[in-house]
Amino acid sequence: MPDVRQATYDLLRSHDLTTIFGNPGSNELPFLAGMPADFRYVLGLHEGAVLAMADGYALARGGSALVNLHAAAGTGNALGPLTNSVYSHSPLIITAGQQVRSTIGQEVMLANVDAATLPKPLVKWSCEPACAQDVPRSISHAIHIANLPAKGPVYVSVPYDDWGQEAPPEARHLLERTTGTAGSLSAAQLADLAGTLDAAESPVLVLGPEVDAQYANDDAVRLADRLGAPVWIAPSASRCPFPTRHRSFRGVLPAAVQGVTNALAGHDLILVVGAPVFRYHQFVPGEYLPAGARLIQLTGDPGEAARAPMGQALVGDVKDALSRLADAVTAGRRPELPSLPEHPPAPSGGDRLHPAELFAVLRENAPADAVYVKESTATAADFWAQMDLSRQGSYFFPASGGLGFGLPAAVGAQLAHDDRQVIGLIGDGSANYGITALWTAAQYEIPVIIVILKNGTYGALRWFSKVLDAGETPGMDVPGIDFVQIAGGYGVAATSVRTREEFADALAAALRSGKPAVIEAETELTEP
């Protein structure tokens, strides 16, 4: 009979989980030793970067990723980036080593006391198997529950002496198990919703990250075209679910109650698809809905449906609902919307690049199918005004707002994409949280391009201090960081630029190289 370790590797292989992101400790060695040849181990130098790399990999490939952390300390280091995985619904299978089972209660060194509780309430499910023979079933349980709606990260702690125990005979059944969902709108629900949309005088669509995650962008375009309706992206956008140069596109809703209400004023029906209602940030209270407006939400997440403060919710498969709804509504009831105007002129910087200039250069020179992983929060308005995102899976942003996702996630996303160039757009404040991921990019020859927008301060925080009328506060500035030298120390070629021409040349060189590259761009301070 195979041991628990072999049974687990067989199980992981059956689910195409043959890439392991980790930073090993002593508790993990019995599992990793003699790793099968068809598995690959991607080493990160800090567990926060490890988790974020795995998240970017999972988001880009549209599937699960396997993470191996070190006991309590490694898990603790990963908790910050884990918050993004929760709100992006990333099905991360997180495993952690545990001390020898018989010694845990003594709280010996590296024992993870009450291990299953440590990652809560962030993870969707967490456990430490009751015995060695239950390890394969528990990991199978984790894989399936991570991928059932609403998707999310899970956590399994395994005592390291379990791996050498004999696996139970019934573990072989786990290799053939499948789980799936069959939830969709009933014919009556579909007909009622289509009729409601047809009857509306001025419907508007608000799309969220689940649309992009479910590969439903084209269905959203069909629905918008048939309705002749404008389209907004839901507040706190972590993905781009609609082409940004389509005639219906109106931008990203502000993350404030009154801001959303003001933007949607004049519409009598608001259809929110694949997004919470709503993920506000700035506390600007007001009426939740414009006068005379009705809100209907379509989501695959029962939690999002239950916690919304207003409106009607339908829980089901978002792609199926959008596709059937686009066929069911009556086309041509409203005049076609006018084409969007040209991109606004990008202002020229003084002795530094204006972020709008930088994004304009990207739009004009980067591959049309490039994937952007963005963690430069102070440049949001310029990004959406200048960029032309038309392909599925082209944009990822930290879903919880916590820093440290962007740079490692870009590395992970590029690892998942042999066919598309990934470009990380990272603020200089953000970059320091996950800078060690540059070493992984260099060692594994991952040809990601990292653009660090360097303005010497936490730009979004400065803007927020105005919103809160907080005045000048300490800890706002991060001067004196030389990212060219830092990148070189990790083995990544880097250059610093200050003008549009210099950035265009550096981008072209990075694209030609086929290697990881860092471009440090000295930029002006702007507001979100």
C-alpha positions as CSV (number, residue, x, y, z in Angstrom):
1,M,0.0,0.0,0.0
2,P,1.2,3.6,-0.7
3,D,2.0,5.8,2.2
4,V,0.0,9.0,3.0
5,R,2.6,11.1,1.2
6,Q,2.4,9.1,-2.1
7,A,-1.4,9.0,-1.9
8,T,-1.5,12.8,-1.5
9,Y,0.8,13.4,-4.5
10,D,-1.4,11.1,-6.6
11,L,-4.4,13.1,-5.5
12,L,-2.8,16.5,-6.3
13,R,-1.7,15.2,-9.7
14,S,-5.3,14.1,-10.5
15,H,-6.4,17.8,-9.9
16,D,-3.5,19.3,-12.0
17,L,-2.0,20.7,-8.8
18,T,1.6,19.9,-9.8
19,T,3.1,23.4,-9.1
20,I,3.9,24.1,-5.5
21,F,4.5,27.6,-4.2
22,G,6.4,27.6,-0.9
23,N,9.1,28.5,1.5
24,P,10.0,25.3,3.4
25,G,10.8,24.7,7.0
26,S,11.7,21.6,9.0
27,N,8.0,20.5,9.3
28,E,7.6,20.5,5.6
29,L,10.7,18.5,4.6
30,P,9.1,15.0,5.0
31,F,6.5,15.9,2.4
32,L,8.8,17.7,0.0
33,A,11.7,15.2,0.1
34,G,11.9,13.1,-3.1
35,M,9.2,15.2,-4.8
36,P,8.0,13.4,-8.0
37,A,9.7,14.5,-11.2
38,D,6.4,15.8,-12.7
39,F,6.0,18.3,-9.9
40,R,7.7,21.7,-9.8
41,Y,8.5,23.7,-6.7
42,V,8.5,27.5,-6.9
43,L,10.5,29.0,-4.1
44,G,9.7,32.4,-2.7
45,L,11.8,34.1,-0.1
46,H,9.0,35.2,2.2
47,E,5.6,33.6,2.7
48,G,3.7,36.8,1.9
49,A,5.3,36.8,-1.5
50,V,4.7,33.0,-1.9
51,L,1.0,33.4,-1.2
52,A,0.6,36.4,-3.5
53,M,2.5,34.6,-6.3
54,A,0.2,31.6,-6.0
55,D,-2.8,34.0,-6.0
56,G,-1.6,35.6,-9.3
57,Y,-1.0,32.2,-10.8
58,A,-4.5,31.0,-9.8
59,L,-6.2,34.1,-11.1
60,A,-4.3,34.0,-14.4
61,R,-4.9,30.3,-15.1
62,G,-8.5,30.3,-13.9
63,G,-8.0,27.4,-11.5
64,S,-6.5,26.4,-8.2
65,A,-2.9,26.8,-6.9
66,L,-1.1,24.8,-4.2
67,V,0.7,26.6,-1.4
68,N,3.0,25.0,1.2
69,L,3.7,27.1,4.3
70,H,5.8,26.6,7.4
71,A,3.7,26.0,10.5
72,A,2.3,29.0,12.5
73,A,5.1,31.4,11.6
74,G,4.9,30.9,7.9
75,T,1.1,31.0,8.0
76,G,1.2,34.3,9.9
77,N,3.5,35.8,7.3
78,A,1.0,34.9,4.6
79,L,-2.1,36.3,6.3
80,G,-1.8,39.8,4.8
81,P,-1.9,38.7,1.2
82,L,-4.4,36.0,2.1
83,T,-7.0,38.8,2.6
84,N,-6.8,39.5,-1.2
85,S,-7.4,35.8,-2.0
86,V,-10.6,35.8,0.0
87,Y,-12.2,38.7,-1.8
88,S,-10.9,37.7,-5.2
89,H,-12.4,34.2,-4.6
90,S,-9.1,32.5,-5.4
91,P,-9.3,28.7,-4.8
92,L,-5.9,28.4,-3.1
93,I,-5.1,25.1,-1.5
94,I,-2.9,26.1,1.4
95,T,-1.1,23.4,3.3
96,A,1.2,23.9,6.3
97,G,3.6,21.6,8.2
98,Q,2.9,20.7,11.8
99,Q,5.0,19.2,14.5
100,V,5.0,15.5,15.3
101,R,1.4,14.6,16.3
102,S,2.2,13.3,19.8
103,T,4.1,16.5,20.7
104,I,1.7,19.2,19.7
105,G,0.0,19.5,23.1
106,Q,3.4,20.1,24.7
107,E,3.8,23.2,22.6
108,V,7.2,22.2,21.5
109,M,9.1,24.4,19.1
110,L,7.3,24.9,15.8
111,A,4.1,23.3,17.1
112,N,1.1,25.1,15.5
113,V,-1.3,25.2,18.5
114,D,-4.9,25.0,17.4
115,A,-3.7,25.1,13.8
116,A,-7.1,25.0,12.2
117,T,-8.2,28.2,14.0
118,L,-5.1,30.3,13.0
119,P,-6.2,31.3,9.4
120,K,-9.8,31.9,10.4
121,P,-12.0,33.8,9.6
122,L,-10.2,34.4,6.3
123,V,-10.2,30.9,4.8
124,K,-13.4,29.2,3.5
125,W,-12.5,26.0,5.3
126,S,-9.7,24.9,7.7
127,C,-8.7,21.6,9.4
128,E,-6.0,19.5,10.9
129,P,-6.9,15.9,10.2
130,A,-7.8,13.8,13.2
131,C,-5.4,11.0,12.2
132,A,-2.8,10.3,9.5
133,Q,-5.2,8.1,7.6
134,D,-7.6,11.0,7.1
135,V,-4.9,13.3,5.5
136,P,-5.7,12.4,1.8
137,R,-9.5,12.7,2.4
138,S,-9.0,16.0,4.1
139,I,-6.9,17.4,1.3
140,S,-9.5,16.1,-1.2
141,H,-12.2,17.8,0.9
142,A,-10.1,21.1,0.8
143,I,-9.7,21.0,-3.0
144,H,-13.4,20.4,-3.7
145,I,-14.7,23.0,-1.2
146,A,-12.2,25.6,-2.5
147,N,-13.6,25.2,-6.0
148,L,-17.3,25.1,-5.2
149,P,-19.2,28.4,-5.2
150,A,-18.3,30.8,-3.8
151,K,-14.7,29.8,-4.5
152,G,-12.0,30.7,-1.9
153,P,-8.8,29.7,-0.1
154,V,-8.7,26.7,2.3
155,Y,-6.1,25.5,4.8
156,V,-4.9,22.1,5.9
157,S,-2.3,21.5,8.7
158,V,-0.5,18.2,8.5
159,P,1.8,16.8,11.3
160,Y,4.9,15.7,9.6
161,D,5.0,12.2,10.9
162,D,1.7,11.5,9.1
163,W,3.3,11.4,5.7
164,G,5.1,8.1,6.3
165,Q,2.0,6.3,7.6
166,E,0.2,3.8,5.5
167,A,-2.6,5.3,3.5
168,P,-6.0,3.6,3.8
169,P,-7.2,1.5,0.9
170,E,-10.2,3.7,0.3
171,A,-7.9,6.6,-0.6
172,R,-7.8,5.4,-4.2
173,H,-11.5,6.5,-4.6
174,L,-10.4,10.1,-4.1
175,L,-8.6,10.1,-7.4
176,E,-11.9,9.7,-9.3
177,R,-14.1,12.1,-7.3
178,T,-15.6,15.1,-9.0
179,T,-17.9,17.8,-7.7
180,G,-19.8,20.4,-9.6
181,T,-22.7,22.8,-9.5
182,A,-25.9,22.9,-11.4
183,G,-27.5,26.1,-10.1
184,S,-29.0,28.4,-12.7
185,L,-32.0,30.7,-13.1
186,S,-35.2,28.9,-13.6
187,A,-37.2,29.6,-16.8
188,A,-39.7,31.6,-14.8
189,Q,-36.9,33.7,-13.1
190,L,-35.2,34.3,-16.5
191,A,-38.5,35.4,-18.1
192,D,-39.3,37.7,-15.2
193,L,-35.9,39.3,-15.2
194,A,-35.9,39.7,-19.0
195,G,-39.3,41.3,-18.9
196,T,-38.2,43.6,-16.1
197,L,-35.2,44.8,-18.2
198,D,-37.4,45.2,-21.3
199,A,-39.9,47.3,-19.4
200,A,-37.3,49.6,-17.8
201,E,-37.0,53.1,-19.3
202,S,-33.3,53.4,-18.5
203,P,-31.6,50.3,-17.3
204,V,-27.9,50.3,-16.4
205,L,-25.5,47.4,-15.8
206,V,-22.9,47.2,-13.0
207,L,-20.4,44.4,-13.5
208,G,-18.0,42.9,-11.1
209,P,-15.0,40.6,-10.9
210,E,-17.1,37.4,-11.1
211,V,-18.0,38.2,-14.7
212,D,-14.3,38.2,-15.7
213,A,-13.5,35.1,-13.5
214,Q,-16.3,33.1,-15.2
215,Y,-15.2,34.1,-18.7
216,A,-18.5,35.9,-19.3
217,N,-17.2,39.2,-20.6
218,D,-18.5,38.5,-24.2
219,D,-21.9,37.6,-22.7
220,A,-22.0,41.0,-20.9
221,V,-21.2,42.8,-24.1
222,R,-24.1,41.0,-25.9
223,L,-26.5,42.0,-23.1
224,A,-25.3,45.6,-23.1
225,D,-25.7,45.8,-26.9
226,R,-29.2,44.4,-26.9
227,L,-30.3,46.6,-24.1
228,G,-28.6,49.7,-25.3
229,A,-27.5,50.2,-21.7
230,P,-24.5,51.9,-20.2
231,V,-22.1,49.8,-18.2
232,W,-20.2,50.6,-15.0
233,I,-17.6,48.4,-13.2
234,A,-18.6,47.9,-9.6
235,P,-16.6,49.9,-6.9
236,S,-13.2,48.6,-5.7
237,A,-12.6,46.8,-9.0
238,S,-10.2,43.9,-8.8
239,R,-10.8,42.7,-12.4
240,C,-12.0,44.2,-15.6
241,P,-15.2,42.5,-16.8
242,F,-16.0,44.8,-19.8
243,P,-14.0,46.3,-22.7
244,T,-13.0,49.8,-21.7
245,R,-13.4,51.3,-25.2
246,H,-16.9,49.8,-25.9
247,R,-19.6,52.5,-26.5
248,S,-21.4,51.4,-23.3
249,F,-18.4,51.7,-20.9
250,R,-18.7,54.4,-18.3
251,G,-15.8,53.7,-16.0
252,V,-15.5,52.4,-12.4
253,L,-18.1,53.5,-9.8
254,P,-16.7,55.5,-6.9
255,A,-16.4,53.4,-3.7
256,A,-18.8,55.6,-1.6
257,V,-22.5,55.4,-1.0
258,Q,-23.3,58.9,-2.2
259,G,-20.9,58.6,-5.1
260,V,-22.6,55.5,-6.4
261,T,-26.0,57.1,-6.1
262,N,-24.9,60.2,-7.9
263,A,-23.3,58.2,-10.8
264,L,-26.4,56.0,-11.3
265,A,-29.0,58.9,-11.0
266,G,-31.6,58.8,-13.7
267,H,-31.7,55.0,-14.1
268,D,-34.8,53.2,-13.0
269,L,-33.3,49.7,-13.0
270,I,-29.8,48.8,-11.9
271,L,-28.7,45.2,-12.7
272,V,-25.6,44.3,-10.7
273,V,-23.8,41.1,-12.0
274,G,-21.0,39.3,-10.3
275,A,-20.3,41.9,-7.7
276,P,-21.2,42.7,-4.1
277,V,-23.7,45.5,-3.5
278,F,-21.4,47.4,-3.0
279,R,-17.8,47.3,-1.7
280,Y,-17.6,50.8,-0.4
281,H,-14.4,52.4,0.9
282,Q,-14.7,56.1,1.6
283,F,-17.4,56.8,4.2
284,V,-19.6,59.3,2.3
285,P,-23.1,58.5,3.5
286,G,-26.2,59.1,1.6
287,E,-29.2,57.4,-0.1
288,Y,-28.3,53.8,-1.1
289,L,-30.2,54.2,-4.4
290,P,-31.3,57.0,-6.7
291,A,-34.9,58.0,-6.4
292,G,-37.2,55.7,-8.3
293,A,-34.5,53.1,-8.9
294,R,-34.8,49.3,-8.4
295,L,-31.7,47.1,-7.9
296,I,-31.4,43.4,-8.9
297,Q,-28.2,41.5,-8.1
298,L,-27.0,38.3,-9.9
299,T,-24.2,36.6,-8.0
300,G,-22.7,33.1,-7.5
301,D,-21.9,34.0,-3.9
302,P,-24.7,33.5,-1.3
303,G,-22.8,35.6,1.2
304,E,-22.7,38.6,-1.1
305,A,-26.4,38.1,-1.8
306,A,-27.3,37.9,1.9
307,R,-25.3,40.9,3.2
308,A,-26.4,43.5,0.6
309,P,-28.2,46.4,2.3
310,M,-30.8,46.8,-0.5
311,G,-32.3,45.3,-3.6
312,Q,-33.3,41.8,-4.8
313,A,-30.7,39.1,-5.3
314,L,-30.7,35.9,-7.4
315,V,-27.9,33.4,-6.6
316,G,-26.7,31.2,-9.5
317,D,-24.2,30.7,-12.3
318,V,-23.3,34.2,-13.5
319,K,-22.1,33.1,-17.0
320,D,-25.1,31.0,-17.6
321,A,-27.4,33.8,-16.4
322,L,-25.7,36.5,-18.6
323,S,-25.7,34.3,-21.7
324,R,-29.4,33.3,-21.4
325,L,-30.4,36.8,-20.5
326,A,-28.7,38.3,-23.5
327,D,-30.7,36.0,-25.7
328,A,-34.0,36.6,-23.8
329,V,-34.2,40.4,-23.7
330,T,-35.7,42.3,-26.7
331,A,-33.1,44.1,-28.8
332,G,-33.5,47.5,-30.3
333,R,-35.9,49.0,-27.8
334,R,-33.5,51.9,-27.0
335,P,-31.3,53.9,-29.3
336,E,-27.7,52.9,-29.8
337,L,-25.3,54.7,-27.5
338,P,-22.8,57.0,-29.1
339,S,-19.2,55.9,-29.6
340,L,-16.8,56.9,-26.8
341,P,-14.6,60.0,-27.5
342,E,-10.9,59.5,-28.0
343,H,-8.6,59.0,-25.0
344,P,-8.1,62.3,-23.2
345,P,-4.7,63.9,-23.9
346,A,-2.1,62.7,-21.5
347,P,-0.6,65.7,-19.7
348,S,3.2,66.1,-20.0
349,G,5.1,65.9,-16.8
350,G,7.8,68.4,-15.8
351,D,11.0,66.7,-14.6
352,R,9.0,63.5,-13.9
353,L,6.6,61.4,-15.9
354,H,2.9,62.0,-15.5
355,P,1.2,58.6,-14.8
356,A,-1.2,59.3,-17.7
357,E,1.8,59.6,-20.0
358,L,3.1,56.3,-18.8
359,F,-0.2,54.6,-19.4
360,A,-0.6,56.2,-22.8
361,V,2.8,54.7,-23.8
362,L,1.7,51.3,-22.5
363,R,-1.5,51.5,-24.6
364,E,0.5,52.5,-27.7
365,N,3.4,50.1,-27.3
366,A,2.6,47.1,-25.1
367,P,1.1,43.9,-26.7
368,A,-2.7,44.3,-27.3
369,D,-3.3,41.2,-25.1
370,A,-1.0,42.2,-22.3
371,V,-2.1,41.4,-18.7
372,Y,-1.8,44.2,-16.2
373,V,-1.4,43.5,-12.5
374,K,-1.8,46.9,-10.8
375,E,-1.0,48.0,-7.3
376,S,-0.5,51.7,-7.8
377,T,-3.7,53.0,-6.1
378,A,-3.0,56.8,-6.5
379,T,-3.1,56.4,-10.3
380,A,-6.5,54.8,-10.8
381,A,-8.3,57.6,-12.6
382,D,-5.4,58.0,-15.1
383,F,-5.2,54.2,-15.7
384,W,-8.9,53.8,-16.6
385,A,-8.9,56.9,-18.7
386,Q,-5.9,55.9,-20.8
387,M,-5.9,52.1,-21.1
388,D,-7.7,50.0,-23.7
389,L,-8.5,46.6,-22.1
390,S,-10.5,44.4,-24.4
391,R,-9.5,40.8,-23.6
392,Q,-10.7,38.5,-20.8
393,G,-8.4,38.3,-17.8
394,S,-6.4,41.5,-18.7
395,Y,-6.5,43.2,-15.3
396,F,-5.9,42.2,-11.6
397,F,-5.9,44.4,-8.6
398,P,-5.7,43.6,-4.8
399,A,-9.3,42.7,-4.0
400,S,-9.0,43.6,-0.3
401,G,-7.0,46.8,-0.7
402,G,-4.0,45.4,1.3
403,L,-0.6,46.0,-0.2
404,G,1.9,43.3,-1.1
405,F,-0.2,41.5,-3.7
406,G,0.9,43.3,-6.9
407,L,4.5,42.5,-7.5
408,P,4.5,38.8,-6.5
409,A,1.1,38.3,-8.2
410,A,2.5,39.6,-11.5
411,V,5.3,37.1,-11.2
412,G,2.8,34.3,-10.6
413,A,0.5,35.5,-13.4
414,Q,3.4,35.4,-15.8
415,L,4.3,31.9,-14.7
416,A,0.8,30.9,-15.7
417,H,0.9,32.7,-19.1
418,D,3.3,31.4,-21.7
419,D,1.2,33.2,-24.4
420,R,0.7,36.7,-22.9
421,Q,3.0,39.4,-21.5
422,V,2.3,40.3,-17.9
423,I,3.2,43.9,-16.8
424,G,3.1,44.8,-13.2
425,L,2.3,48.4,-12.4
426,I,3.4,48.9,-8.8
427,G,3.6,51.9,-6.6
428,D,6.9,52.5,-4.8
429,G,5.2,52.1,-1.5
430,S,3.6,48.8,-2.5
431,A,6.7,47.4,-4.1
432,N,8.5,47.0,-0.8
433,Y,6.0,44.6,0.5
434,G,6.7,41.9,-2.1
435,I,10.1,42.9,-3.5
436,T,11.6,39.5,-2.8
437,A,9.5,38.0,-5.6
438,L,12.1,39.6,-8.0
439,W,14.5,36.8,-6.9
440,T,11.9,34.2,-7.9
441,A,11.5,35.8,-11.3
442,A,15.2,35.8,-11.8
443,Q,15.9,32.3,-10.7
444,Y,13.0,30.7,-12.7
445,E,13.5,33.0,-15.7
446,I,10.0,34.4,-15.6
447,P,9.8,37.2,-18.2
448,V,7.5,39.5,-16.2
449,I,8.0,43.3,-16.6
450,I,7.6,45.3,-13.4
451,V,7.1,49.0,-13.7
452,I,7.5,50.8,-10.4
453,L,5.8,54.2,-10.3
454,K,8.1,56.1,-8.0
455,N,6.7,59.3,-6.4
456,G,8.4,59.0,-3.0
457,T,5.2,58.9,-1.0
458,Y,2.1,56.8,-0.2
459,G,0.0,58.7,-2.8
460,A,-3.4,57.2,-2.1
461,L,-2.9,57.7,1.7
462,R,-2.1,61.4,1.1
463,W,-5.4,61.7,-0.9
464,F,-7.3,59.9,1.9
465,S,-5.9,62.3,4.5
466,K,-7.7,65.0,2.6
467,V,-10.9,63.0,2.5
468,L,-10.7,62.6,6.3
469,D,-9.5,66.1,6.8
470,A,-6.6,64.6,8.8
471,G,-4.0,67.1,7.9
472,E,-0.3,66.2,7.8
473,T,0.4,62.9,9.5
474,P,3.7,61.0,10.0
475,G,4.8,58.0,7.9
476,M,3.5,59.3,4.5
477,D,6.8,59.5,2.6
478,V,9.2,56.8,1.4
479,P,12.1,58.7,0.0
480,G,15.6,57.4,-0.9
481,I,14.8,53.9,-2.4
482,D,16.9,52.9,-5.4
483,F,14.9,50.1,-7.1
484,V,17.5,49.7,-9.8
485,Q,20.1,48.6,-7.3
486,I,17.6,46.5,-5.4
487,A,16.5,44.7,-8.6
488,G,20.1,44.2,-9.6
489,G,20.8,42.6,-6.3
490,Y,18.1,40.0,-6.9
491,G,19.4,39.3,-10.4
492,V,16.9,41.3,-12.5
493,A,17.9,43.9,-15.1
494,A,16.6,47.3,-14.2
495,T,16.7,50.9,-15.5
496,S,15.4,54.3,-14.2
497,V,13.4,56.7,-16.5
498,R,12.0,60.2,-16.1
499,T,10.5,61.0,-19.5
500,R,8.0,59.6,-22.0
501,E,10.8,58.8,-24.5
502,E,12.9,57.1,-21.9
503,F,10.0,54.9,-20.8
504,A,9.1,53.9,-24.3
505,D,12.7,52.9,-25.0
506,A,13.0,50.9,-21.7
507,L,9.6,49.2,-22.4
508,A,10.7,48.2,-25.9
509,A,14.0,46.8,-24.6
510,A,12.2,44.8,-21.8
511,L,9.7,43.3,-24.3
512,R,12.6,42.3,-26.6
513,S,14.6,40.7,-23.9
514,G,12.3,37.8,-23.0
515,K,13.7,38.1,-19.4
516,P,12.4,39.6,-16.2
517,A,12.9,43.4,-16.1
518,V,12.2,46.3,-13.8
519,I,11.6,49.8,-15.0
520,E,11.7,52.4,-12.2
521,A,9.7,55.4,-13.5
522,E,10.0,58.7,-11.6
523,T,6.4,59.9,-11.6
524,E,4.4,62.9,-10.5
525,L,2.0,62.6,-7.5
526,T,-1.6,62.2,-8.6
527,E,-4.9,61.3,-6.9
528,P,-7.1,58.2,-7.4
